[in-house]
Amino acid sequence: MLFIIRYKKERFLSFLKRFKKSVNKKKLINNIKKNKYKILKKIK
């Protein structure tokens, strides 16, 4: 029983890590897009 709980916890933690990574990636991509837009505006 304890093993199963620990296993689920590990799975959940790894899932959280991956989720955070993907969220950070999305934020990064959005920031890059915004910055591109700003840079383009400056050039114009």
Phi, psi and omega in degrees: 000309181300320180301317181298316180298315181297318180300312180298320180298316179299313179302315183296317181296316180295322177299316179300316180301312180298319180300314179299318180301313182295321179296317179297320178300313180300316179299316181300312180298317180297319179298318180297317179299314180299315181296320177302314182299315180298315181298317179299318179297319180297319182297319178290000000 
